[in-house]
């Protein structure tokens, strides 16, 4: 089964792909963020402590 992802509504060139992470207690958090595959766009949605963040700067983690 092939997965399809939604088109980015900001740039309409990339698609939004889901990213997962681990919580404080080590539990898996599915779809914590969605990011555009177009590097020039940079659109992203993210959930942090139950709050939705839109368009925060994305960078490499120091962890």
C-alpha contacts under 8 A as a table, 3 or more apart, distances in Angstrom:
res1	aa1	res2	aa2	distance
5	X	15	X	6.15
5	X	16	X	6.02
5	X	17	X	6.28
6	X	15	X	5.63
6	X	16	X	5.62
6	X	17	X	7.87
7	X	12	X	6.01
7	X	13	X	7.33
7	X	14	X	6.21
7	X	15	X	4.28
7	X	16	X	6.12
8	X	11	X	5.89
8	X	12	X	5.04
8	X	13	X	6.79
8	X	14	X	5.55
8	X	15	X	4.90
8	X	16	X	5.61
8	X	36	X	6.21
8	X	43	X	7.89
9	X	12	X	5.37
10	X	41	X	7.55
10	X	43	X	7.06
11	X	14	X	6.74
11	X	41	X	6.26
12	X	15	X	7.61
13	X	38	X	6.73
14	X	36	X	5.65
14	X	37	X	5.00
14	X	38	X	4.71
14	X	41	X	8.00
15	X	35	X	7.96
15	X	36	X	5.41
15	X	37	X	5.61
15	X	38	X	7.45
16	X	34	X	5.76
16	X	35	X	5.16
16	X	36	X	4.51
16	X	37	X	6.39
17	X	34	X	5.33
17	X	35	X	5.52
17	X	36	X	6.46
17	X	37	X	7.03
18	X	31	X	5.15
18	X	32	X	7.33
18	X	33	X	5.77
18	X	34	X	4.44
18	X	35	X	6.66
19	X	30	X	7.24
19	X	31	X	5.23
19	X	32	X	5.93
19	X	33	X	5.11
19	X	34	X	5.98
19	X	35	X	7.63
20	X	28	X	7.36
20	X	29	X	5.67
20	X	30	X	4.72
20	X	31	X	4.89
20	X	32	X	5.17
20	X	33	X	6.77
21	X	28	X	6.06
21	X	29	X	5.22
21	X	30	X	6.77
21	X	31	X	7.82
21	X	32	X	6.35
22	X	25	X	7.82
22	X	26	X	5.38
22	X	27	X	5.46
22	X	28	X	4.53
22	X	29	X	5.44
23	X	26	X	5.14
23	X	27	X	5.27
23	X	28	X	6.30
23	X	29	X	6.39
24	X	27	X	7.34
29	X	32	X	5.97
31	X	34	X	6.87
32	X	46	X	5.86
32	X	47	X	5.56
32	X	48	X	7.95
33	X	44	X	7.02
33	X	45	X	5.45
33	X	46	X	4.18
33	X	47	X	6.39
34	X	44	X	5.56
34	X	45	X	5.20
34	X	46	X	6.52
35	X	42	X	7.17
35	X	43	X	5.97
35	X	44	X	4.33
35	X	45	X	6.56
36	X	39	X	7.35
36	X	41	X	6.86
36	X	42	X	6.06
36	X	43	X	5.46
36	X	44	X	6.32
37	X	42	X	7.91
38	X	41	X	5.41
38	X	42	X	6.80
39	X	42	X	5.70
42	X	55	X	7.50
42	X	57	X	7.96
42	X	58	X	7.62
43	X	54	X	7.72
43	X	55	X	5.51
44	X	54	X	5.94
44	X	55	X	5.13
44	X	56	X	6.99
45	X	52	X	6.98
45	X	53	X	5.77
45	X	54	X	4.69
45	X	55	X	6.41
45	X	56	X	7.91
46	X	52	X	5.69
46	X	53	X	5.10
46	X	54	X	6.52
47	X	50	X	5.93
47	X	51	X	5.46
47	X	52	X	4.67
47	X	53	X	6.19
48	X	51	X	5.24
48	X	52	X	6.52
48	X	53	X	7.31
53	X	56	X	6.59
